[in-house]
Amino acid sequence: MGQGFFGYNPPQFIIDAAKDALNRVDCNQYAPTKGRPRLKKAIANAYSPFFGKDINPDTEVAITTGANEGMLSAFMAFIEQDDEVILFEPFFDQYISNIEMPGGTIRYVPLQPPKHGAVRTSSAADWTIDMDALEKTINPKTRMIVLNSPHNPVGKVFSKDELQAIGDLCVKHNIIILSDEASITYRELSGFPKQKAAKLTLTVGSAGKNFYATGWRVGWLIGPEHLIKYVSAAHTRICYSSVSPLQEAAAVGFEQADKAGFWEESKKEMKGKMDRFNQVFDELGLPYSDPEGGYFVLVNLSKVKLPENYKFPPHVASRPRDFQLSWFLIMELGVAAIPPTEFYTEENAHIAEDYLRFAICKNDDVLEQAKERLRGLKAYMSDT
């Protein structure tokens, strides 16, 4: 229940497409550096209705070796020594090294958790941005803002009003927006396509997240030509091109997904897994942030009292309480979860020290087994 990899295979029509691609000579050779034309066209066709414009697959789409390498390419393309990048805390930990490699400096703006998050379940939408704090963080060195929606680990989907406010700031200060939208959302995703900020926005996607195939490492960036061309240049220097047969399979996935009813079924299935898994926290009276998207849930375990004098190894005992909770659950209950203070700076780690992050993208029998084990927390809970 810790790492966010899927416990099941992609749909059969996508697996069949991968097998077919392996039998084709052209698919077993280098793909074009910007990606196979079929996949770029499929992505452009899929995203164009949401962007309210026809995306040019040749100039406004770049295929990368997973979403992570795509974001690294964006940072390498636009960040120079001492340029600043704004991240919202908590943050996906891969962002940090990717920004620092080209010499960037990170500025952090924490999402504010729900005021009553320790006592009752609330929507992940209730994690809010202090817009004044965000604007005060911007300075002449600010080059980029990274958005993650649906957010890992919170599960928040940024609202239209929030995106409008962020977009207005970026237009005012000419700041590039890197919008990491790799995970599934349970409701319509509000983006920047119809704003002035669209000219400053790079949208990140992932076949691994879309099609339950995180090992395929096929991602993409969509954006205006004047941004994409520099991302593509950086990508060429980083890895030249991305895995060819799986690009072709991902293209088939996009082409056939609507006909197969895959997108709606995928959202329904993931939301169902989330709701069923969270039943155990409702039973135990442990509040959580009810996600709007993604496959992670943050659970507040402040009611769980760790036994006095419990022997934690030094590398755990010296870390915040969530690391100790994580260790305790693994050793005593046999359930793994991620301590979310790992996604914070030391200054703001206190915000998450009572939370743990669980990944629910697993088979139903695994979820049920985890729920049964988690019921063992009752023995360590207080009513206060």
PyMOL commands that set and color helices and strands:
alter all, ss='L'
color gray80, all
select helices_A, chain A and resi 12-22+26-28+37-51+66-78+94-100+124-126+131-137+160-173+196-200+207-210+214-216+225-239+244-260+262-284+314-317+321-333+340-343+346-352+364-380
alter helices_A, ss='H'
color red, helices_A
select strands_A, chain A and resi 61-64+84-89+105-110+122-123+142-148+176-180+201-206+219-222+288-290+296-300+355-359
alter strands_A, ss='S'
color yellow, strands_A
deselect
rebuild
show_as cartoon
